[in-house]
Amino acid sequence: MENTVKPAVQWRDIKPEEAGQRIDNFLLRVLKGVPKSRVYRLLRKGEVRVNKGRIGPQYRLVSGDCVRIPPLRLGGDGTRTAPGEAALARLAAAIIHEDERLLVLDKPSGMAVHGGSGVDYGVIEGLRALRPRAPFLELVHRLDRDTSGCLMIAKKRSELRNLHELLRNGDIRKRYLLLVAGDWRQGPWEIDAPLRKNQLSSGERLVRVDHAGKTALTRFRHLQSFGDACLMEAEIATGRTHQIRVHAAHAGHPLAGDAKYGAAAFNRKMRTHGLKRLFLHAHYLAFADAARERSLELSAPLSDDLRNVIQHLETAPDTVADNGQTL
């Protein structure tokens, strides 16, 4: 049974690895799902206090500071669902690498990386519940809720800074497996198209190719064809929201199971092959940190449900192989 947590005053003692960050950034991190405008209103009204005194948003935390966070109602009924035992067990089983500085998950599809926007909890809240005594757990990067695969969580602030630097410099390689519509054997396989985020009146995010957007580059590679579908690999040189999904659709090959950017008729056909989710999986992660004499290379194979879709496509009577022969 899921638990409900009533809002209450929180008292947070700042640990050495948390020192140096601004109070506004600290609050935005620990209060996932709370709008930024509300966080700054709490600071202006003096409801957030450090060592019993009022502070401004530019205040930088010091080791040993005691932060008072007022009770916040995060839902319409003033409660927020906490991860249950099944969700925590699922997260524990998804850990594929852990050392003293870093934890890597094979994130399950359907689980958000953090709570908010109608989601009670995500990976980060689940991990903090699973490891209540862990001094620091923070997302290094993000994956869409429906995307599965390799997700990094830093266990130290210094590691978070190091990995963010590697990401900015393009020194972390991330590859994805995806199933797309159409015959994409001939390319183009490098999509260099700027992306711009838009928010609809409903609050839904929608990303479009727009010359006024942010630079985005995705490199695709053909792996296998199934007539009107292809298994591809994508490597991203930038990390924009929905980047692979939008770039593939922009190239005329939307992802299977993509309800936002995909093709309805293709999605219906893929459901007959057993697909029940977005076919996008972060299967490979690697980095070399020469300055710290450290490297890591990890892979997460396709889950059984996605592997079964591929096997079904390979044996379908209307599927044609690359050489024109029926598989």
C-alpha positions as CSV (number, residue, x, y, z in Angstrom):
1,M,0.0,0.0,0.0
2,E,1.3,3.5,-0.8
3,N,1.9,5.9,2.0
4,T,0.7,9.5,2.2
5,V,2.9,12.2,3.7
6,K,1.3,15.3,5.4
7,P,3.1,18.6,4.8
8,A,5.2,19.7,7.8
9,V,8.1,22.0,8.6
10,Q,11.4,20.6,7.5
11,W,14.7,21.3,9.2
12,R,17.8,20.6,7.1
13,D,21.4,20.7,8.5
14,I,23.8,21.6,5.7
15,K,26.5,19.1,5.2
16,P,30.0,20.0,3.9
17,E,29.3,18.7,0.5
18,E,26.2,20.9,0.2
19,A,28.0,24.1,1.2
20,G,28.6,26.9,-1.3
21,Q,25.4,26.7,-3.2
22,R,22.8,29.5,-3.2
23,I,19.8,29.0,-1.0
24,D,17.4,29.5,-4.0
25,N,19.1,26.7,-6.0
26,F,19.1,24.5,-2.9
27,L,15.4,25.0,-2.4
28,L,14.7,24.3,-6.1
29,R,16.6,21.1,-5.7
30,V,15.0,19.8,-2.5
31,L,11.5,21.0,-3.4
32,K,11.0,19.2,-6.7
33,G,7.6,20.0,-8.1
34,V,7.2,23.4,-6.4
35,P,7.1,26.2,-9.0
36,K,10.1,28.5,-9.1
37,S,7.8,31.6,-8.5
38,R,6.6,30.0,-5.2
39,V,10.1,29.3,-4.0
40,Y,11.1,32.9,-4.5
41,R,7.9,34.1,-2.8
42,L,8.8,32.0,0.3
43,L,12.1,33.7,0.4
44,R,10.7,37.2,0.0
45,K,8.2,36.6,2.8
46,G,10.8,35.2,5.1
47,E,9.2,31.8,5.5
48,V,12.5,30.1,4.7
49,R,15.1,30.8,7.4
50,V,18.7,30.0,7.9
51,N,19.9,29.7,11.5
52,K,16.5,31.3,12.5
53,G,17.2,34.4,10.4
54,R,15.8,35.8,7.1
55,I,18.0,35.5,4.1
56,G,17.9,36.5,0.4
57,P,18.0,34.3,-2.6
58,Q,21.7,35.0,-3.2
59,Y,22.7,33.7,0.3
60,R,25.3,30.9,0.0
61,L,25.0,28.1,2.4
62,V,27.7,27.2,4.9
63,S,28.4,23.8,6.4
64,G,26.5,23.5,9.6
65,D,23.7,26.0,8.6
66,C,20.2,25.0,9.8
67,V,17.6,25.6,7.1
68,R,13.9,25.9,8.0
69,I,11.6,25.0,5.1
70,P,7.9,25.8,5.7
71,P,5.1,23.2,5.2
72,L,4.0,23.1,1.6
73,R,0.9,21.6,0.1
74,L,2.0,19.9,-3.1
75,G,-1.4,18.5,-4.1
76,G,-5.0,19.5,-4.0
77,D,-5.6,17.5,-0.8
78,G,-2.4,18.6,0.9
79,T,-0.8,15.1,0.7
80,R,1.9,13.6,-1.5
81,T,2.2,9.9,-2.2
82,A,5.5,8.4,-1.2
83,P,7.2,5.5,-3.0
84,G,5.8,2.2,-1.9
85,E,7.8,-1.0,-1.3
86,A,7.2,-2.3,-4.8
87,A,8.6,0.9,-6.4
88,L,11.6,0.9,-4.0
89,A,12.3,-2.8,-4.9
90,R,12.1,-2.0,-8.6
91,L,14.6,0.8,-8.2
92,A,17.0,-1.3,-6.1
93,A,16.9,-4.0,-8.8
94,A,17.6,-1.4,-11.5
95,I,21.0,-0.4,-10.2
96,I,23.7,-1.5,-12.7
97,H,26.7,0.2,-11.2
98,E,27.7,1.8,-7.9
99,D,30.9,3.2,-6.4
100,E,31.7,5.7,-3.7
101,R,30.9,8.6,-6.0
102,L,28.4,7.5,-8.6
103,L,25.3,5.3,-9.0
104,V,23.9,4.3,-12.4
105,L,20.4,2.9,-13.0
106,D,18.8,1.1,-15.8
107,K,15.8,3.4,-15.4
108,P,12.4,1.6,-15.9
109,S,10.1,3.1,-18.6
110,G,7.2,4.9,-17.1
111,M,9.0,6.2,-14.1
112,A,9.8,10.0,-14.0
113,V,13.3,11.1,-12.9
114,H,11.7,13.4,-10.3
115,G,8.3,14.3,-8.9
116,G,6.2,17.2,-10.0
117,S,3.8,18.1,-12.8
118,G,1.2,15.6,-11.6
119,V,3.8,13.0,-10.6
120,D,4.0,12.3,-6.9
121,Y,7.6,10.9,-6.9
122,G,10.3,9.9,-9.3
123,V,13.7,8.1,-9.4
124,I,15.4,10.7,-7.2
125,E,12.8,10.7,-4.5
126,G,12.7,6.9,-4.6
127,L,16.4,6.6,-4.2
128,R,16.4,9.0,-1.3
129,A,13.7,6.9,0.4
130,L,15.7,3.8,-0.4
131,R,18.9,5.4,1.0
132,P,17.6,7.7,3.8
133,R,21.1,8.1,5.3
134,A,22.8,9.0,2.0
135,P,24.2,12.5,2.4
136,F,23.9,13.4,-1.2
137,L,22.0,12.0,-4.2
138,E,21.4,14.2,-7.3
139,L,20.6,13.6,-10.9
140,V,23.5,14.1,-13.3
141,H,21.2,14.3,-16.3
142,R,17.6,13.4,-17.2
143,L,15.7,10.9,-19.3
144,D,12.1,11.3,-20.4
145,R,9.5,9.5,-18.3
146,D,8.8,6.9,-21.0
147,T,12.5,6.4,-21.9
148,S,14.4,3.5,-20.2
149,G,18.1,2.9,-19.7
150,C,21.3,4.3,-18.3
151,L,20.7,7.2,-15.8
152,M,23.5,8.7,-13.6
153,I,23.1,9.8,-10.0
154,A,25.9,11.6,-8.2
155,K,26.6,10.6,-4.6
156,K,28.9,13.6,-4.0
157,R,28.6,17.3,-5.0
158,S,32.2,17.2,-6.3
159,E,31.2,14.3,-8.6
160,L,28.1,16.2,-9.8
161,R,30.3,19.1,-10.8
162,N,32.9,16.8,-12.5
163,L,30.3,15.0,-14.5
164,H,28.5,18.3,-15.5
165,E,31.9,19.5,-16.8
166,L,32.3,16.4,-18.8
167,L,28.8,16.7,-20.2
168,R,29.5,20.4,-21.2
169,N,32.7,19.3,-22.9
170,G,31.0,16.5,-24.8
171,D,33.2,13.9,-23.0
172,I,30.3,11.6,-22.0
173,R,29.0,9.3,-24.7
174,K,25.3,8.3,-24.6
175,R,23.8,6.0,-27.2
176,Y,20.2,5.0,-27.5
177,L,18.3,2.2,-29.3
178,L,15.1,3.2,-31.0
179,L,12.5,1.8,-33.4
180,V,11.3,4.2,-36.1
181,A,8.8,4.3,-38.9
182,G,9.7,3.8,-42.5
183,D,12.9,2.7,-44.4
184,W,15.8,4.7,-43.0
185,R,18.6,2.7,-44.6
186,Q,19.7,5.6,-46.9
187,G,19.9,8.4,-44.4
188,P,20.4,11.3,-43.8
189,W,21.7,10.1,-40.5
190,E,23.0,13.3,-39.0
191,I,20.3,15.7,-38.0
192,D,21.6,19.2,-37.1
193,A,18.4,21.2,-36.3
194,P,17.9,23.7,-33.5
195,L,15.1,22.9,-31.0
196,R,12.7,25.2,-29.2
197,K,10.5,24.3,-26.2
198,N,6.9,25.5,-26.2
199,Q,4.3,25.2,-23.5
200,L,0.7,24.7,-24.4
201,S,-2.2,26.3,-22.5
202,S,-2.7,22.8,-20.9
203,G,0.8,22.9,-19.5
204,E,2.1,20.2,-21.8
205,R,5.6,20.7,-23.2
206,L,6.0,20.5,-27.0
207,V,9.4,20.8,-28.7
208,R,9.7,21.9,-32.3
209,V,12.5,22.4,-34.8
210,D,12.9,26.2,-34.9
211,H,15.8,28.4,-36.2
212,A,15.4,30.5,-33.1
213,G,15.9,27.5,-30.8
214,K,19.0,26.0,-29.2
215,T,21.6,24.1,-31.2
216,A,20.9,20.3,-31.3
217,L,22.8,17.6,-33.1
218,T,21.9,13.9,-33.2
219,R,23.7,11.1,-35.2
220,F,21.7,8.1,-36.2
221,R,23.0,4.7,-37.3
222,H,20.9,2.0,-39.1
223,L,21.0,-1.4,-37.4
224,Q,18.1,-3.5,-38.9
225,S,15.1,-3.1,-41.2
226,F,11.7,-4.7,-40.9
227,G,9.9,-3.4,-44.0
228,D,8.1,-0.3,-42.8
229,A,10.2,0.0,-39.6
230,C,13.9,0.2,-38.7
231,L,15.9,-0.4,-35.6
232,M,18.3,2.5,-35.2
233,E,21.0,3.7,-32.8
234,A,21.3,7.4,-31.9
235,E,24.1,9.3,-30.3
236,I,23.4,12.8,-29.0
237,A,26.0,15.5,-29.1
238,T,23.6,17.8,-27.2
239,G,21.1,17.1,-24.5
240,R,17.9,18.9,-25.4
241,T,14.4,18.0,-24.2
242,H,12.9,15.3,-26.5
243,Q,15.8,15.7,-28.8
244,I,15.9,12.2,-30.4
245,R,12.2,12.0,-30.7
246,V,11.8,15.4,-32.4
247,H,14.9,14.9,-34.7
248,A,13.7,11.5,-35.8
249,A,10.2,12.8,-36.6
250,H,11.8,15.8,-38.4
251,A,13.6,13.4,-40.6
252,G,10.4,11.6,-41.4
253,H,10.9,8.6,-39.2
254,P,9.0,9.1,-35.9
255,L,9.6,6.7,-33.0
256,A,7.4,3.7,-32.4
257,G,5.0,4.3,-29.5
258,D,5.5,8.0,-29.4
259,A,2.1,9.5,-28.6
260,K,3.4,13.1,-28.8
261,Y,5.5,13.3,-32.0
262,G,4.7,9.9,-33.6
263,A,2.4,8.6,-36.4
264,A,-0.9,7.2,-35.1
265,A,-1.3,4.5,-37.8
266,F,2.3,3.3,-37.3
267,N,1.8,3.2,-33.6
268,R,-1.3,1.1,-34.0
269,K,0.5,-1.4,-36.2
270,M,3.4,-1.6,-33.7
271,R,0.9,-2.4,-31.0
272,T,-0.1,-5.5,-33.0
273,H,3.6,-6.6,-32.6
274,G,3.3,-6.2,-28.8
275,L,4.6,-2.7,-28.3
276,K,3.0,-1.0,-25.3
277,R,5.4,1.9,-24.7
278,L,7.8,4.3,-26.4
279,F,10.6,2.4,-28.1
280,L,13.5,4.4,-26.8
281,H,16.2,2.9,-24.6
282,A,19.5,4.5,-23.4
283,H,21.6,1.4,-23.8
284,Y,25.2,2.7,-23.6
285,L,27.1,5.1,-21.4
286,A,30.8,5.9,-21.3
287,F,33.2,8.6,-20.2
288,A,37.0,9.0,-19.7
289,D,38.0,11.5,-17.0
290,A,41.7,11.9,-17.6
291,A,42.1,14.7,-15.1
292,R,41.0,12.3,-12.3
293,E,42.3,9.1,-13.9
294,R,38.9,7.6,-14.1
295,S,36.8,6.0,-16.8
296,L,33.6,4.1,-17.0
297,E,31.8,2.1,-19.7
298,L,28.3,0.6,-19.2
299,S,25.6,-1.1,-21.2
300,A,22.0,-1.9,-20.4
301,P,20.4,-4.4,-22.8
302,L,16.9,-4.0,-24.2
303,S,14.2,-5.0,-21.7
304,D,12.3,-8.2,-22.4
305,D,9.2,-6.3,-23.7
306,L,11.2,-4.4,-26.3
307,R,13.2,-7.5,-27.3
308,N,10.0,-9.4,-27.8
309,V,8.8,-6.7,-30.2
310,I,11.9,-7.1,-32.3
311,Q,11.6,-10.9,-32.3
312,H,7.9,-10.5,-33.4
313,L,8.9,-8.2,-36.2
314,E,11.6,-10.6,-37.4
315,T,9.1,-13.4,-37.8
316,A,6.2,-11.4,-39.1
317,P,5.0,-12.6,-42.5
318,D,4.9,-9.1,-44.0
319,T,8.4,-8.1,-42.8
320,V,11.1,-7.9,-45.5
321,A,14.8,-8.0,-44.7
322,D,17.4,-5.6,-46.0
323,N,18.1,-7.9,-48.9
324,G,14.5,-8.1,-50.0
325,Q,13.8,-11.5,-48.6
326,T,11.0,-12.3,-46.3
327,L,12.4,-12.9,-42.8
